[in-house]
Amino acid sequence: MTAPILQVRKLQAQYGATRVLHGIDFDVKPRGITTVLGANGAGKTTTLRAVCGMIRVQGEVLLGGERIDGKATEEIVRRGVAHVPDGRGTFVHLTVEENLRMGAYTRRDKDQVQADFERMYTHFPRLRERRKQQAGLLSGGEQQMLAISRALMLRPKLLLLDEPSFGLAPRIVRELFDILGEINQAEGTSMLLVEQNASMALQLADQAYLLETGRVVIAGSAESIRNDEGVRRSYLGY
């Protein structure tokens, strides 16, 4: 049986005196997509911040079998973890192309970077059209596409996505999730997805974990949770 690309065990995290995560466990499979669901305040964003070293934690976080908990965020990035934060986080005064180049700053295979520009423009053709435009002048959907593309320029082993659908029109959300699915299938990029749109997330993911006040209350295949009407009504609101 293939070991998970990401293993999280007994993860605890807090801000000051307030504990947000209370010993959670979850995995991401190689080439898999795991989604973390839950209401606002459940600890979803904190989970991503804990994985990429942005906050102090207790417990174990293993990437490819090696512990990364306690390491600096930059070191975790160098090991192949890319984070697309909530709010998109593009460099608004830089052009699309400059943003993408920033995503590749840790790479040493500079001869392959240009090929990856083309790869991003193939995934997101609108970015090609706007490659000389300042990121701050893009639409919300285009900024999200740019944020994801910039993260993918790292060629990550694991892509962390925090609420990629937030603030976007339903049509753009469907387009974005279709592209994420294509990237996962074609390139084998593992993903850890935090998402408020549970219906879309469960269609994209293969594994799902439901958080409630910093604890995992339900875990299983995305399909089983998607098909459980009681879970959907009680916890996911659809």
GUTORZA-364797 format. One record per residue (C-alpha): residue number from 1; residue in three letters; y, x, z. Coordinates in Angstrom, 3 decimals, padded with zeros to 6 digits. Each point is the difference from the previous one (the first is absolute). Layout:
+-----+------+----------+----------+----------+
! seq ! type !       py !       px !       pz !
+-----+------+----------+----------+----------+
! NUM !  ALA !        Y !        X !        Z !
...
+-----+------+----------+----------+----------+
END
This chain:
+-----+------+----------+----------+----------+
! seq ! type !       py !       px !       pz !
+-----+------+----------+----------+----------+
!   1 !  MET !  000.000 !  000.000 !  000.000 !
!   2 !  THR !  003.377 !  001.440 ! -001.015 !
!   3 !  ALA !  002.308 !  000.791 !  002.905 !
!   4 !  PRO !  003.400 ! -001.747 !  000.108 !
!   5 !  ILE !  003.005 !  001.884 ! -001.354 !
!   6 !  LEU !  001.904 ! -001.195 !  003.098 !
!   7 !  GLN ! -001.532 ! -000.673 !  003.409 !
!   8 !  VAL !  002.123 ! -001.270 !  002.877 !
!   9 !  ARG ! -001.540 ! -000.221 !  003.459 !
!  10 !  LYS !  001.489 ! -001.330 !  003.248 !
!  11 !  LEU !  003.517 !  000.376 ! -001.375 !
!  12 !  GLN !  002.785 ! -000.641 !  002.486 !
!  13 !  ALA !  003.722 !  000.271 ! -000.672 !
!  14 !  GLN !  003.169 ! -000.904 !  001.813 !
!  15 !  TYR !  003.785 !  000.086 ! -000.216 !
!  16 !  GLY !  001.375 !  001.174 !  003.318 !
!  17 !  ALA ! -001.737 ! -002.004 !  002.722 !
!  18 !  THR ! -001.116 ! -002.743 ! -002.399 !
!  19 !  ARG ! -003.549 !  000.371 ! -001.277 !
!  20 !  VAL ! -000.463 ! -001.524 ! -003.464 !
!  21 !  LEU ! -003.564 !  000.998 ! -000.954 !
!  22 !  HIS ! -002.791 ! -000.411 !  002.532 !
!  23 !  GLY ! -002.933 !  002.077 ! -001.207 !
!  24 !  ILE ! -000.626 ! -001.267 ! -003.531 !
!  25 !  ASP ! -002.789 !  001.134 ! -002.339 !
!  26 !  PHE ! -000.066 ! -000.258 ! -003.801 !
!  27 !  ASP ! -001.152 !  001.844 ! -003.126 !
!  28 !  VAL !  001.048 !  000.444 ! -003.614 !
!  29 !  LYS ! -002.809 !  000.686 ! -002.466 !
!  30 !  PRO !  000.265 !  002.604 ! -002.752 !
!  31 !  ARG !  001.515 ! -001.770 ! -003.024 !
!  32 !  GLY !  000.400 ! -003.061 !  002.235 !
!  33 !  ILE !  002.874 ! -002.233 !  001.060 !
!  34 !  THR !  000.279 ! -001.068 !  003.624 !
!  35 !  THR !  002.601 ! -002.543 !  001.025 !
!  36 !  VAL !  001.439 ! -000.486 !  003.480 !
!  37 !  LEU !  001.265 ! -003.521 !  000.587 !
!  38 !  GLY !  001.775 ! -001.755 !  002.845 !
!  39 !  ALA !  003.179 ! -001.723 !  001.102 !
!  40 !  ASN !  003.310 !  001.792 !  000.457 !
!  41 !  GLY ! -000.245 !  002.204 !  003.074 !
!  42 !  ALA ! -003.781 !  000.350 ! -000.199 !
!  43 !  GLY !  000.222 !  003.772 ! -000.506 !
!  44 !  LYS ! -000.558 !  000.305 ! -003.742 !
!  45 !  THR !  002.902 !  002.331 ! -000.820 !
!  46 !  THR ! -000.690 !  002.015 !  003.143 !
!  47 !  THR ! -003.553 !  000.531 ! -001.262 !
!  48 !  LEU !  001.273 !  001.645 ! -003.182 !
!  49 !  ARG !  002.521 !  002.094 !  001.900 !
!  50 !  ALA ! -002.755 !  001.150 !  002.340 !
!  51 !  VAL ! -002.272 !  001.036 ! -002.874 !
!  52 !  CYS !  002.703 !  002.113 ! -001.659 !
!  53 !  GLY !  001.180 !  001.678 !  003.195 !
!  54 !  MET !  003.355 ! -001.701 !  000.430 !
!  55 !  ILE ! -000.684 ! -000.962 !  003.623 !
!  56 !  ARG ! -002.044 !  001.481 !  002.821 !
!  57 !  VAL ! -003.460 ! -001.459 !  000.385 !
!  58 !  GLN ! -003.167 !  000.130 !  002.035 !
!  59 !  GLY ! -003.408 ! -000.323 ! -001.609 !
!  60 !  GLU ! -001.389 !  001.526 ! -003.170 !
!  61 !  VAL !  001.178 ! -000.139 ! -003.606 !
!  62 !  LEU ! -002.280 !  001.795 ! -002.449 !
!  63 !  LEU !  000.750 !  000.631 ! -003.657 !
!  64 !  GLY ! -003.043 !  001.117 ! -001.950 !
!  65 !  GLY ! -001.754 !  000.724 !  003.301 !
!  66 !  GLU !  002.785 !  002.230 !  001.388 !
!  67 !  ARG !  002.313 ! -001.086 !  002.791 !
!  68 !  ILE !  003.636 ! -000.446 ! -000.933 !
!  69 !  ASP !  001.244 ! -001.725 !  003.154 !
!  70 !  GLY !  002.605 !  002.179 !  001.690 !
!  71 !  LYS !  000.922 !  001.800 ! -003.204 !
!  72 !  ALA !  003.520 ! -000.057 ! -001.452 !
!  73 !  THR !  000.741 ! -002.576 ! -002.672 !
!  74 !  GLU !  000.682 !  002.728 ! -002.582 !
!  75 !  GLU ! -003.431 !  001.516 !  000.639 !
!  76 !  ILE ! -001.643 ! -003.410 ! -000.388 !
!  77 !  VAL !  001.838 ! -000.468 ! -003.302 !
!  78 !  ARG ! -001.244 !  003.396 ! -001.177 !
!  79 !  ARG ! -003.537 ! -001.123 !  000.788 !
!  80 !  GLY !  000.414 ! -002.909 ! -002.402 !
!  81 !  VAL !  001.438 ! -003.017 !  001.836 !
!  82 !  ALA !  002.939 ! -001.737 ! -001.696 !
!  83 !  HIS !  001.996 ! -002.713 !  001.763 !
!  84 !  VAL !  002.029 ! -002.768 ! -001.656 !
!  85 !  PRO !  002.029 ! -001.378 !  002.934 !
!  86 !  ASP !  001.370 ! -003.480 !  000.430 !
!  87 !  GLY !  003.429 ! -000.310 ! -001.569 !
!  88 !  ARG ! -001.178 !  002.152 ! -002.941 !
!  89 !  GLY !  001.824 !  003.156 !  001.040 !
!  90 !  THR !  001.124 !  001.243 ! -003.404 !
!  91 !  PHE !  002.762 !  002.601 ! -000.303 !
!  92 !  VAL !  002.605 ! -002.429 ! -001.276 !
!  93 !  HIS !  002.471 !  002.595 ! -001.344 !
!  94 !  LEU ! -002.674 !  001.855 ! -001.986 !
!  95 !  THR ! -001.285 ! -001.101 ! -003.370 !
!  96 !  VAL ! -003.466 ! -001.445 ! -000.532 !
!  97 !  GLU ! -001.176 !  003.318 ! -001.419 !
!  98 !  GLU !  001.484 !  001.981 !  002.891 !
!  99 !  ASN ! -001.742 ! -002.304 !  002.483 !
! 100 !  LEU ! -003.325 !  000.615 ! -001.724 !
! 101 !  ARG !  000.567 !  003.738 !  000.048 !
! 102 !  MET !  000.630 ! -000.201 !  003.753 !
! 103 !  GLY ! -003.444 ! -001.558 !  000.359 !
! 104 !  ALA ! -001.621 !  003.104 ! -001.453 !
! 105 !  TYR !  001.882 !  002.544 !  002.112 !
! 106 !  THR ! -003.109 !  001.173 !  001.920 !
! 107 !  ARG ! -002.114 !  000.528 ! -003.112 !
! 108 !  ARG ! -000.809 !  003.406 ! -001.411 !
! 109 !  ASP ! -001.463 ! -001.169 ! -003.321 !
! 110 !  LYS !  003.416 ! -000.316 ! -001.604 !
! 111 !  ASP ! -001.522 ! -000.040 ! -003.496 !
! 112 !  GLN ! -001.625 ! -003.338 !  000.851 !
! 113 !  VAL !  003.129 ! -001.623 !  001.422 !
! 114 !  GLN !  001.403 ! -000.923 ! -003.414 !
! 115 !  ALA ! -003.281 ! -001.659 ! -000.912 !
! 116 !  ASP !  000.277 ! -002.049 !  003.167 !
! 117 !  PHE !  003.497 ! -001.126 ! -000.970 !
! 118 !  GLU ! -001.606 ! -001.521 ! -003.078 !
! 119 !  ARG ! -002.746 ! -001.514 !  002.124 !
! 120 !  MET !  002.565 ! -001.741 !  002.218 !
! 121 !  TYR !  001.938 ! -001.253 ! -003.015 !
! 122 !  THR ! -003.241 ! -001.410 ! -001.406 !
! 123 !  HIS ! -000.683 ! -001.879 !  003.234 !
! 124 !  PHE !  003.620 ! -001.158 !  000.284 !
! 125 !  PRO !  001.607 ! -000.144 ! -003.467 !
! 126 !  ARG !  003.299 ! -001.296 !  001.405 !
! 127 !  LEU !  000.492 !  003.300 !  001.797 !
! 128 !  ARG ! -000.150 !  001.831 ! -003.311 !
! 129 !  GLU !  002.797 ! -002.210 ! -001.309 !
! 130 !  ARG !  002.089 !  000.788 !  003.085 !
! 131 !  ARG ! -000.997 !  003.610 !  000.618 !
! 132 !  LYS !  003.625 !  001.259 ! -000.184 !
! 133 !  GLN !  001.349 ! -002.858 !  002.129 !
! 134 !  GLN !  000.876 !  000.321 !  003.681 !
! 135 !  ALA ! -002.683 ! -001.503 !  002.223 !
! 136 !  GLY !  002.565 ! -002.034 !  001.916 !
! 137 !  LEU !  000.817 ! -001.956 ! -003.167 !
! 138 !  LEU ! -003.595 ! -001.164 ! -000.548 !
! 139 !  SER ! -001.232 ! -003.466 !  000.883 !
! 140 !  GLY ! -002.061 ! -000.448 !  003.167 !
! 141 !  GLY ! -003.234 ! -000.097 ! -001.972 !
! 142 !  GLU !  000.919 !  003.117 ! -001.962 !
! 143 !  GLN !  000.889 !  001.840 !  003.205 !
! 144 !  GLN ! -003.401 ! -000.866 !  001.441 !
! 145 !  MET ! -001.687 !  001.238 ! -003.177 !
! 146 !  LEU !  001.996 !  003.221 !  000.289 !
! 147 !  ALA ! -000.935 !  000.470 !  003.658 !
! 148 !  ILE ! -003.691 ! -000.400 ! -000.827 !
! 149 !  SER !  000.276 !  002.298 ! -003.009 !
! 150 !  ARG !  001.757 !  002.672 !  002.032 !
! 151 !  ALA ! -002.829 ! -000.123 !  002.562 !
! 152 !  LEU ! -002.622 !  000.222 ! -002.757 !
! 153 !  MET !  001.698 !  003.119 ! -001.398 !
! 154 !  LEU ! -001.498 !  001.761 !  003.014 !
! 155 !  ARG ! -003.463 ! -000.804 ! -001.431 !
! 156 !  PRO ! -001.006 ! -001.232 !  003.451 !
! 157 !  LYS ! -003.484 ! -000.447 !  001.369 !
! 158 !  LEU !  001.340 ! -002.958 !  001.980 !
! 159 !  LEU !  002.971 ! -002.253 ! -000.764 !
! 160 !  LEU !  001.594 ! -001.902 !  002.904 !
! 161 !  LEU !  001.883 ! -003.129 ! -001.057 !
! 162 !  ASP !  002.228 ! -001.906 !  002.423 !
! 163 !  GLU !  000.831 ! -003.555 ! -001.130 !
! 164 !  PRO !  000.339 !  000.742 ! -003.744 !
! 165 !  SER !  000.564 ! -003.701 ! -000.769 !
! 166 !  PHE !  002.918 ! -000.422 !  002.404 !
! 167 !  GLY !  003.019 ! -001.665 ! -001.581 !
! 168 !  LEU ! -001.503 ! -000.185 ! -003.485 !
! 169 !  ALA ! -000.430 ! -003.021 ! -002.257 !
! 170 !  PRO ! -003.596 ! -001.304 ! -000.269 !
! 171 !  ARG ! -000.289 !  001.072 ! -003.647 !
! 172 !  ILE !  001.008 !  003.572 !  000.860 !
! 173 !  VAL ! -002.400 !  000.041 !  002.948 !
! 174 !  ARG ! -002.908 ! -000.995 ! -002.240 !
! 175 !  GLU !  000.952 !  002.656 ! -002.539 !
! 176 !  LEU !  000.294 !  002.656 !  002.688 !
! 177 !  PHE ! -003.350 ! -000.838 !  001.603 !
! 178 !  ASP ! -001.708 ! -000.027 ! -003.400 !
! 179 !  ILE !  001.316 !  003.520 ! -000.634 !
! 180 !  LEU ! -001.146 !  001.194 !  003.444 !
! 181 !  GLY ! -003.464 ! -001.322 ! -000.790 !
! 182 !  GLU ! -000.012 !  001.806 ! -003.337 !
! 183 !  ILE !  001.065 !  003.278 !  001.636 !
! 184 !  ASN ! -002.730 ! -000.340 !  002.615 !
! 185 !  GLN ! -002.665 ! -000.694 ! -002.615 !
! 186 !  ALA !  001.095 !  002.528 ! -002.617 !
! 187 !  GLU !  001.037 !  002.891 !  002.251 !
! 188 !  GLY ! -002.026 ! -000.637 !  003.151 !
! 189 !  THR !  003.035 !  000.150 !  002.314 !
! 190 !  SER ! -000.960 ! -001.323 !  003.433 !
! 191 !  MET !  002.571 ! -002.338 !  001.532 !
! 192 !  LEU !  000.920 ! -001.313 !  003.434 !
! 193 !  LEU !  002.085 ! -003.117 ! -000.525 !
! 194 !  VAL !  002.106 ! -001.765 !  002.621 !
! 195 !  GLU !  001.063 ! -003.352 ! -001.381 !
! 196 !  GLN !  001.473 ! -003.316 !  001.117 !
! 197 !  ASN ! -001.256 ! -001.758 ! -003.139 !
! 198 !  ALA ! -003.569 ! -000.356 !  001.250 !
! 199 !  SER ! -001.259 ! -001.874 ! -003.047 !
! 200 !  MET !  001.046 !  002.745 ! -002.423 !
! 201 !  ALA ! -001.191 !  002.776 !  002.308 !
! 202 !  LEU ! -003.461 ! -001.526 !  000.398 !
! 203 !  GLN ! -000.363 ! -000.321 ! -003.759 !
! 204 !  LEU !  000.813 !  003.689 ! -000.466 !
! 205 !  ALA ! -001.855 !  001.552 !  002.942 !
! 206 !  ASP ! -003.688 !  000.523 !  000.697 !
! 207 !  GLN !  000.330 !  000.306 !  003.802 !
! 208 !  ALA !  002.334 ! -001.844 !  002.366 !
! 209 !  TYR !  001.049 !  000.275 !  003.624 !
! 210 !  LEU !  002.039 ! -002.635 !  001.800 !
! 211 !  LEU !  002.296 !  001.212 !  002.779 !
! 212 !  GLU !  001.312 ! -002.109 !  002.841 !
! 213 !  THR !  002.337 !  001.640 !  002.534 !
! 214 !  GLY ! -001.320 !  003.449 ! -000.805 !
! 215 !  ARG ! -003.710 ! -000.802 !  000.082 !
! 216 !  VAL ! -002.515 ! -000.599 ! -002.776 !
! 217 !  VAL ! -001.195 ! -003.583 !  000.404 !
! 218 !  ILE ! -001.884 ! -000.379 ! -003.299 !
! 219 !  ALA ! -001.498 !  002.622 ! -002.325 !
! 220 !  GLY ! -002.186 ! -000.322 ! -003.064 !
! 221 !  SER ! -000.088 ! -000.121 ! -003.756 !
! 222 !  ALA !  003.124 ! -001.395 ! -001.612 !
! 223 !  GLU ! -002.165 ! -002.533 ! -001.827 !
! 224 !  SER ! -001.582 ! -001.373 !  003.184 !
! 225 !  ILE !  003.390 ! -000.374 !  001.704 !
! 226 !  ARG !  001.529 ! -001.517 ! -003.127 !
! 227 !  ASN ! -002.781 ! -002.603 ! -000.100 !
! 228 !  ASP !  000.101 ! -000.843 !  003.712 !
! 229 !  GLU !  002.176 ! -003.095 !  000.175 !
! 230 !  GLY !  000.192 !  000.111 !  003.792 !
! 231 !  VAL !  001.334 !  003.547 !  000.012 !
! 232 !  ARG !  002.482 ! -000.771 ! -002.762 !
! 233 !  ARG !  001.371 ! -003.053 !  001.773 !
! 234 !  SER !  000.046 !  001.446 !  003.506 !
! 235 !  TYR !  001.310 !  003.482 ! -000.734 !
! 236 !  LEU !  001.287 !  000.290 ! -003.550 !
! 237 !  GLY !  001.833 ! -003.274 ! -000.510 !
! 238 !  TYR ! -001.306 ! -001.059 ! -003.382 !
+-----+------+----------+----------+----------+
END
